[in-house]
Amino acid sequence: MGKQKTAHIAGDQRRRDIARAARRIIAEKGLEGLRMRAVADAVGINIATLHYHVTTKDDLLALVTDEIRADFIAQHEQRGLSGGKGAIAQLNQEFSDFSENRVRRPILIAAFAELSRHASRDEEVARRIHPLRDAWIAGFEKILRAGIEEGVFRDDLDTPAFATLIAAALGGFGGEAASNDPTVMSRIFAELMRSVLSPEGKETFDGNA
């Protein structure tokens, strides 16, 4: 029984290694550069071992998106974002988390951006990445609705539209653009925040700034 558990743990770790190697290749070379042989070489295994864990490129893509989802969920759980904070603090935390990921986990952000870019013309990529993006947008929408209920966000705010706008704005930082400058990011975050604040929210936000 102990050997089976050890083998299972080893298998899980190997799959994480494969997912992260594939994610790095996607971030650095684009989805077109993702090859099974390249992933095997990056992990330091032979192609037969790779095929034991992922038999097709679609399986590999599923593994990558699952790993991206797990990383995002782990960050939110670590931050404790879901409870005990007002909407302004939650939205600020989302911006802070994204900024931290951009600096500390550039591969994660770049791979997500590359997959999102391909989703518009590749149905299989869209099937894998759209649930992640939809969940991201839904999270912003939930915060915006909470802010309206608290009276700190505008009551005429179109929450689905603005949640999508936030995701699009942040998604623009995924590549190697000049806008990766942290000061530019901070200015955009501030403009997004000011756009949703009610008069009461502006007083609260200015007081916390």
PyMOL commands that set and color helices and strands:
alter all, ss='L'
color gray80, all
select helices_A, chain A and resi 2-29+31-33+36-43+47-53+57-79+87-104+106-119+123-150+159-171+178-180+182-196+199-208
alter helices_A, ss='H'
color red, helices_A
deselect
rebuild
show_as cartoon
